[in-house]
Amino acid sequence: MIIAYADAFSGISGDMFLGALLDAGLPGEILTKELAGLALGGYQLQAAKTEQHGLAATRINITIAHDHHHRTFRTIKDLLGKSTLAPGVKEKALAIFSALAQAEAQVHGCPPDEVHFHEVGAIDAIIDIVGAAIGLHYFGVEQLIASPLPLSRGWVECAHGTLPLPAPAVCELVKGMPVYGTDLAQELVTPTGAAILKGCCRSFGPFPPMTIEKVGYGAGSRQLADHRPNLLRLVIGTSAQVAETQEVEVIETHLDDWQPEGFPFLSEQLFAKGALDVAVIPMQMKKGRPGFLLRVVAEPATAWELKRCILSESSAIGLRFHREGRWTLPRETGTVATSLGPVAVKKVQTPAGDVLYPEYEDCRRLALEKKIPLQQVYREVGRAPVENFRIEHHG
């Protein structure tokens, strides 16, 4: 899986995200060609190399000839619909604008379609958002993960006047995201930057297990008063399973009013969203009522989405979670030759030597095909020498 990690140590804005994509290798000519599909003229896009604290980065500058439009969400949907952008790009851009419209509607008390985008409806913000969608599509990013976001204090001037930081729309957009406060009296997270994460990001936390292939830095337009580099780092690579000592997040909740027949479906959903382990344990709760302890083990980067899944698919109204260390033995997935044919197994490197563990689903398949007891399949695997193991190759 191609994944990207937005390391927002100094916050995020639309131009910083687009700059990071270009810095990571998005060709400028491809960006320009794709943006032409919007049929939106009157601007000039420039990407320039810059440096902050010795770090090379890319800064975006959009020069606008004239743009007095205060576009509505309905207008922008129409603009995207009539464009020649790829369907995947349209979908991502629409998700970002939709998140922004929902936030602005909540702030101003009006239906989303009637929201008038001022700063975000301007050409430069449209280019930032659509450009972000183009870049993610170009790199084939299947999952965007972000670090916790720093929120500043102070004030910002906008079309509605002077507003407190974080901007009201940002407060709506970051609901459910991990954030932390800073004493910096400058805007760190803009509505456009927060909307990109809201529309495209599904997980938050530290660096996920990955093989890094590309790194890009997008530069902000201002110097920060606390002298930190005003950069967004975007790391792109392939997801990786880490087999050594790890830190995991353990999520738990007690359920005493839940229909347990929903557990198989919940378990499937959690595993599909990246859970490492899922367990439900019968227990006796207050007032003598029978209940269950639901426990989910996850990588920190995927924990946010798993928590949302638990709260959506069960009767839980609250969760507990904490970090723990985890040590797993190195393993490989493959097959072993038996008298019944090849059987899917895991080869696990234990302190006492390599051991083959049969995969239940494949053993079940063989038992049904051969019309033999399941335990017979397991015994055949047990007789197979480790030397018969063959690594499973994909693609």
C-alpha positions as CSV (number, residue, x, y, z in Angstrom):
1,M,0.0,0.0,0.0
2,I,1.3,3.5,-0.9
3,I,1.0,5.7,2.1
4,A,1.9,9.3,2.9
5,Y,2.7,10.9,6.3
6,A,2.0,14.6,6.8
7,D,4.5,15.7,9.5
8,A,2.8,19.0,10.6
9,F,5.4,20.1,13.2
10,S,4.7,23.7,12.2
11,G,1.1,23.3,11.2
12,I,-0.4,23.0,7.7
13,S,-1.8,25.2,5.0
14,G,-2.9,24.5,1.4
15,D,0.1,26.0,-0.2
16,M,2.5,24.1,2.2
17,F,0.8,20.8,1.3
18,L,1.0,21.5,-2.4
19,G,4.6,22.7,-2.1
20,A,5.5,19.5,-0.3
21,L,4.0,17.4,-3.1
22,L,6.1,19.2,-5.7
23,D,9.2,19.0,-3.5
24,A,8.6,15.2,-3.2
25,G,8.6,14.8,-7.0
26,L,5.2,15.8,-8.4
27,P,6.2,17.2,-11.9
28,G,5.3,20.8,-12.3
29,E,4.2,20.2,-15.9
30,I,1.8,17.5,-14.9
31,L,0.3,19.7,-12.2
32,T,-0.1,22.6,-14.7
33,K,-1.6,20.3,-17.3
34,E,-4.1,18.8,-14.9
35,L,-5.1,22.2,-13.4
36,A,-5.9,23.4,-16.9
37,G,-8.8,21.0,-16.8
38,L,-10.5,23.3,-14.4
39,A,-11.0,26.0,-17.1
40,L,-10.1,28.5,-14.4
41,G,-7.9,31.3,-15.8
42,G,-6.5,34.6,-14.5
43,Y,-3.7,33.2,-12.4
44,Q,0.0,32.2,-12.6
45,L,1.4,29.4,-10.5
46,Q,5.1,29.5,-9.6
47,A,7.1,27.0,-7.5
48,A,10.4,28.2,-6.2
49,K,13.1,26.5,-4.2
50,T,13.8,28.1,-0.8
51,E,15.7,27.2,2.4
52,Q,14.8,27.4,6.1
53,H,17.2,26.5,8.8
54,G,19.4,24.7,6.3
55,L,16.5,22.6,4.9
56,A,15.7,22.9,1.2
57,A,11.9,23.3,0.5
58,T,9.5,24.4,-2.2
59,R,7.4,27.5,-1.8
60,I,4.2,28.1,-3.9
61,N,3.3,31.5,-5.2
62,I,0.1,32.1,-7.0
63,T,-0.3,35.5,-8.7
64,I,-3.9,36.4,-9.5
65,A,-4.8,39.0,-12.2
66,H,-8.3,39.7,-10.8
67,D,-10.7,37.6,-8.8
68,H,-13.7,39.2,-7.1
69,H,-15.8,36.0,-6.9
70,H,-17.2,34.9,-3.6
71,R,-18.0,31.4,-4.7
72,T,-20.6,29.1,-3.0
73,F,-20.1,25.4,-2.4
74,R,-22.7,24.8,-5.1
75,T,-20.6,26.9,-7.6
76,I,-17.4,24.9,-6.8
77,K,-19.2,21.6,-7.2
78,D,-20.3,22.7,-10.6
79,L,-16.8,23.9,-11.5
80,L,-15.4,20.4,-10.5
81,G,-18.2,18.6,-12.3
82,K,-17.6,20.4,-15.6
83,S,-13.8,19.9,-15.4
84,T,-11.8,17.3,-17.2
85,L,-10.0,16.2,-14.1
86,A,-9.6,12.5,-13.5
87,P,-12.5,10.9,-11.5
88,G,-10.2,10.2,-8.5
89,V,-9.0,13.8,-8.4
90,K,-12.5,15.1,-8.6
91,E,-13.5,12.8,-5.7
92,K,-10.7,13.9,-3.5
93,A,-11.2,17.6,-4.2
94,L,-14.9,17.4,-3.6
95,A,-14.3,15.6,-0.3
96,I,-12.0,18.5,0.8
97,F,-14.5,21.2,-0.3
98,S,-17.3,19.3,1.3
99,A,-15.5,19.1,4.6
100,L,-14.9,22.8,4.4
101,A,-18.5,23.6,3.5
102,Q,-19.8,21.6,6.5
103,A,-17.4,23.4,8.8
104,E,-18.3,26.9,7.5
105,A,-22.0,26.0,7.6
106,Q,-21.7,25.1,11.2
107,V,-19.9,28.3,12.0
108,H,-22.3,30.6,10.2
109,G,-25.5,28.7,10.7
110,C,-26.6,28.1,7.1
111,P,-26.9,25.1,4.8
112,P,-23.6,23.9,3.3
113,D,-24.7,24.6,-0.4
114,E,-25.3,28.2,0.6
115,V,-21.9,28.7,2.2
116,H,-20.1,31.6,0.6
117,F,-16.4,30.8,0.4
118,H,-14.4,34.0,0.7
119,E,-10.7,33.3,1.1
120,V,-11.2,29.6,0.3
121,G,-13.4,30.4,-2.7
122,A,-10.6,32.5,-4.2
123,I,-8.5,31.1,-7.1
124,D,-5.4,30.5,-5.0
125,A,-7.2,28.3,-2.5
126,I,-9.0,26.4,-5.3
127,I,-5.6,25.7,-6.9
128,D,-4.2,24.5,-3.5
129,I,-7.0,22.1,-2.9
130,V,-7.3,20.7,-6.4
131,G,-3.5,20.6,-6.6
132,A,-3.4,18.5,-3.4
133,A,-5.9,16.1,-4.9
134,I,-3.8,15.9,-8.1
135,G,-0.6,15.2,-6.2
136,L,-2.1,12.5,-4.0
137,H,-3.6,10.9,-7.1
138,Y,-0.3,11.1,-9.0
139,F,1.7,9.3,-6.3
140,G,-1.1,6.7,-5.9
141,V,-1.5,7.4,-2.2
142,E,-4.0,5.0,-0.7
143,Q,-3.8,6.2,2.9
144,L,-2.8,9.6,4.2
145,I,-1.7,9.8,7.8
146,A,-0.9,12.9,9.8
147,S,0.8,13.9,13.0
148,P,-1.1,15.7,15.8
149,L,-1.7,19.4,14.8
150,P,-0.3,22.4,16.7
151,L,-3.0,25.0,17.4
152,S,-1.9,28.6,18.1
153,R,-3.5,31.6,19.8
154,G,-4.1,35.2,18.9
155,W,-6.1,36.8,16.0
156,V,-6.4,36.6,12.3
157,E,-7.8,39.0,9.8
158,C,-10.2,37.6,7.2
159,A,-13.3,38.6,5.1
160,H,-15.5,38.4,8.2
161,G,-13.2,40.7,10.2
162,T,-10.9,39.8,13.1
163,L,-11.3,36.3,14.3
164,P,-9.7,34.3,17.2
165,L,-7.1,31.6,16.5
166,P,-7.5,28.8,15.8
167,A,-10.0,30.1,13.3
168,P,-13.6,29.0,14.0
169,A,-13.7,26.9,10.8
170,V,-10.4,25.2,11.8
171,C,-12.0,24.3,15.2
172,E,-14.8,22.6,13.4
173,L,-12.6,20.8,10.9
174,V,-10.2,19.4,13.5
175,K,-13.0,17.8,15.6
176,G,-11.9,14.2,16.2
177,M,-8.2,14.9,15.3
178,P,-5.4,14.9,17.9
179,V,-4.2,18.5,18.5
180,Y,-2.1,20.4,21.0
181,G,-1.7,24.0,22.0
182,T,1.2,26.4,21.5
183,D,1.9,29.9,22.7
184,L,2.7,31.2,19.2
185,A,0.4,34.1,18.3
186,Q,0.5,33.3,14.5
187,E,-1.8,31.1,12.4
188,L,-0.3,27.6,12.1
189,V,-3.3,25.6,10.8
190,T,-5.4,27.3,8.1
191,P,-8.9,26.2,7.1
192,T,-7.6,25.0,3.7
193,G,-4.9,22.9,5.4
194,A,-7.3,21.4,7.9
195,A,-9.8,20.7,5.2
196,I,-7.2,18.7,3.2
197,L,-6.6,16.5,6.2
198,K,-10.4,16.2,7.0
199,G,-11.2,15.2,3.4
200,C,-8.3,12.8,2.8
201,C,-6.7,11.7,6.0
202,R,-8.0,8.7,7.9
203,S,-5.4,8.2,10.6
204,F,-3.4,10.4,13.0
205,G,-0.4,9.6,15.2
206,P,3.4,9.1,15.0
207,F,5.3,7.8,11.9
208,P,3.6,4.6,10.7
209,P,5.7,1.5,9.8
210,M,6.8,2.2,6.2
211,T,9.5,2.0,3.7
212,I,10.3,5.7,2.9
213,E,10.7,6.4,-0.8
214,K,10.2,10.2,-1.2
215,V,10.4,13.2,1.2
216,G,9.2,16.7,0.4
217,Y,9.1,20.0,2.3
218,G,6.5,22.6,1.7
219,A,7.4,26.1,2.9
220,G,5.0,28.6,4.5
221,S,5.1,32.3,3.4
222,R,5.9,33.7,6.8
223,Q,8.7,33.5,9.4
224,L,7.5,32.1,12.7
225,A,8.2,34.1,15.9
226,D,9.5,31.2,17.8
227,H,12.1,30.6,15.1
228,R,11.0,27.1,14.2
229,P,11.1,26.3,10.5
230,N,7.8,27.1,8.9
231,L,7.7,23.8,6.9
232,L,5.4,20.9,6.3
233,R,7.2,17.6,5.8
234,L,5.5,15.0,3.5
235,V,6.9,11.5,3.6
236,I,5.7,9.0,0.9
237,G,6.4,5.3,0.8
238,T,5.0,1.8,1.1
239,S,3.5,0.4,4.3
240,A,5.6,-2.2,6.1
241,Q,5.0,-4.7,8.8
242,V,7.5,-4.2,11.6
243,A,8.5,-7.5,13.2
244,E,10.6,-6.2,16.1
245,T,9.8,-4.5,19.4
246,Q,7.0,-2.0,18.8
247,E,4.7,0.4,20.6
248,V,1.0,-0.3,20.2
249,E,-2.2,1.4,21.4
250,V,-4.6,-0.8,23.3
251,I,-8.3,0.4,23.1
252,E,-10.8,-1.0,25.5
253,T,-14.5,-0.5,26.5
254,H,-17.0,-2.3,28.7
255,L,-20.3,-3.3,27.0
256,D,-23.4,-4.4,29.0
257,D,-26.2,-3.5,26.5
258,W,-24.7,-4.9,23.3
259,Q,-26.1,-7.7,21.1
260,P,-23.0,-10.0,20.8
261,E,-24.1,-11.4,17.4
262,G,-22.7,-8.1,16.1
263,F,-19.1,-9.0,17.1
264,P,-18.1,-10.9,14.0
265,F,-19.1,-8.0,11.8
266,L,-17.4,-5.5,14.1
267,S,-14.3,-7.7,14.2
268,E,-14.2,-7.8,10.3
269,Q,-14.5,-4.0,10.2
270,L,-11.7,-3.5,12.7
271,F,-9.3,-5.8,10.9
272,A,-10.1,-4.2,7.6
273,K,-9.1,-0.8,9.1
274,G,-5.8,-2.1,10.4
275,A,-6.4,-3.6,13.8
276,L,-3.6,-6.0,14.9
277,D,-5.8,-8.0,17.3
278,V,-9.4,-7.9,18.4
279,A,-10.9,-9.8,21.4
280,V,-14.1,-9.8,23.4
281,I,-14.1,-11.2,26.9
282,P,-17.2,-12.1,28.9
283,M,-17.4,-10.4,32.3
284,Q,-19.8,-9.5,35.1
285,M,-20.5,-5.8,35.4
286,K,-22.1,-3.5,37.9
287,K,-25.5,-4.6,39.4
288,G,-24.6,-8.2,38.5
289,R,-25.3,-7.7,34.8
290,P,-23.3,-9.9,32.3
291,G,-21.3,-7.9,29.8
292,F,-18.2,-7.9,27.6
293,L,-14.7,-6.4,27.6
294,L,-13.9,-5.4,24.0
295,R,-10.1,-5.0,23.5
296,V,-8.4,-3.9,20.3
297,V,-4.7,-3.7,19.7
298,A,-3.5,-1.3,17.0
299,E,-0.6,0.7,15.6
300,P,-0.9,4.2,16.9
301,A,-1.2,5.6,13.4
302,T,-4.5,3.6,12.8
303,A,-6.0,4.0,16.3
304,W,-8.1,7.0,15.5
305,E,-10.1,5.3,12.7
306,L,-10.5,2.2,14.9
307,K,-12.0,4.2,17.7
308,R,-14.5,5.8,15.4
309,C,-15.4,2.3,14.1
310,I,-16.0,1.0,17.7
311,L,-18.2,4.0,18.5
312,S,-20.2,3.5,15.3
313,E,-20.6,-0.3,15.3
314,S,-21.1,-1.0,19.0
315,S,-23.1,0.4,21.9
316,A,-20.0,1.9,23.4
317,I,-20.3,5.6,24.5
318,G,-16.7,5.9,25.7
319,L,-13.3,4.3,25.3
320,R,-10.1,3.9,27.2
321,F,-6.8,3.6,25.5
322,H,-3.1,3.5,26.4
323,R,0.3,2.7,24.9
324,E,2.1,-0.5,25.5
325,G,5.3,-2.1,24.2
326,R,5.0,-5.2,22.0
327,W,7.6,-7.8,20.9
328,T,6.7,-10.0,18.0
329,L,8.8,-12.8,16.5
330,P,9.9,-12.4,12.9
331,R,7.7,-14.4,10.5
332,E,7.2,-15.0,6.8
333,T,4.1,-16.0,4.9
334,G,4.3,-18.8,2.4
335,T,3.4,-22.4,1.7
336,V,4.7,-25.9,2.6
337,A,4.5,-29.0,0.4
338,T,2.5,-31.9,2.0
339,S,1.0,-35.1,0.7
340,L,-2.3,-33.1,0.3
341,G,-0.7,-30.4,-1.7
342,P,0.7,-27.0,-0.8
343,V,-0.7,-25.5,2.4
344,A,-0.5,-21.9,3.5
345,V,1.6,-21.4,6.6
346,K,3.6,-18.9,8.6
347,K,7.2,-19.6,9.3
348,V,8.0,-18.1,12.7
349,Q,11.6,-17.6,14.0
350,T,11.4,-18.7,17.6
351,P,14.4,-18.8,20.0
352,A,14.3,-22.6,19.7
353,G,14.3,-22.5,15.9
354,D,11.9,-22.0,12.9
355,V,8.4,-23.3,13.4
356,L,5.6,-23.7,10.8
357,Y,2.1,-22.6,11.8
358,P,-0.7,-23.6,9.4
359,E,-3.2,-21.0,8.3
360,Y,-6.7,-22.1,9.4
361,E,-8.6,-20.9,6.3
362,D,-6.4,-22.8,3.9
363,C,-6.5,-25.9,6.1
364,R,-10.3,-25.6,6.2
365,R,-10.4,-25.3,2.4
366,L,-8.3,-28.5,2.0
367,A,-10.4,-30.4,4.6
368,L,-13.6,-29.6,2.6
369,E,-12.1,-30.4,-0.8
370,K,-10.6,-33.7,0.4
371,K,-13.5,-34.5,2.7
372,I,-11.2,-35.3,5.5
373,P,-11.0,-34.1,9.2
374,L,-9.4,-30.7,9.7
375,Q,-7.0,-32.2,12.2
376,Q,-5.6,-34.5,9.5
377,V,-4.6,-31.5,7.5
378,Y,-2.9,-30.0,10.6
379,R,-1.1,-33.3,11.2
380,E,0.2,-33.3,7.6
381,V,1.6,-29.8,8.1
382,G,3.2,-30.9,11.3
383,R,5.1,-33.7,9.5
384,A,6.4,-31.3,6.8
385,P,10.0,-30.3,7.2
386,V,10.7,-26.6,7.6
387,E,13.0,-26.9,4.5
388,N,9.9,-27.4,2.4
389,F,8.7,-23.9,3.2
390,R,8.5,-21.6,0.2
391,I,8.0,-17.8,0.4
392,E,4.7,-16.4,-1.0
393,H,5.4,-14.0,-3.8
394,H,2.9,-11.4,-4.8
395,G,2.5,-9.8,-8.2
